[in-house]
Amino acid sequence: MDEGIVFSFEKAHEIFGNSRRTCALWIATKINGPIVWIRPDWFSDQLFPDGIIGWVNPGRLITISTGCSNDILWAAEEALRSGITKLVVLEITTHPTLKSVRRLNLAAETGRKERDNHALCLMLTSQNGGVQGAESRWSMSMQHTARETMWELECIKSRHTPPSTWKLENNLKKITVRK
């Protein structure tokens, strides 16, 4: 990634905060190929193609809406295991169990072994973090001003990145990362 920001493949990572979707889109700019985005069907807001085109081509996005939390986790496992994508994003309303997170990691490892696909799993949570078994935990929040479009990305917990904070600035369709 940028400036020491590390997201390990074959692992599930947690992102929370009011800009968690923006963070997932920013990470998607670093990864080629299709993106599988899984979310509950009762969410009233959607990813609007005109809103994400500045980040990724909406044609790369495969969205799956499901009726229950277990279906979200099942769909994520299948996407990781199949090797069809390098990025799976799941929006969850409750924290999955440690067993469920372990199953996501195992599905990603299976995709690597059987399909030679290195995939990344991002769990977007609305709470303030705390998913057990997540490889890393991140918070992203907007810090916009009248003159700048900016976010603050904070690493809360990670095996590869010490707790740190970065500023992400959006200047002329280029994201700049600085400590």
PyMOL commands that set and color helices and strands:
alter all, ss='L'
color gray80, all
select helices_A, chain A and resi 20-28+49-52+58-60+69-82+98-115
alter helices_A, ss='H'
color red, helices_A
select strands_A, chain A and resi 12-16+35-40+61-66+87-92+120-125+136-142+150-158+164-171+174-178
alter strands_A, ss='S'
color yellow, strands_A
deselect
rebuild
show_as cartoon
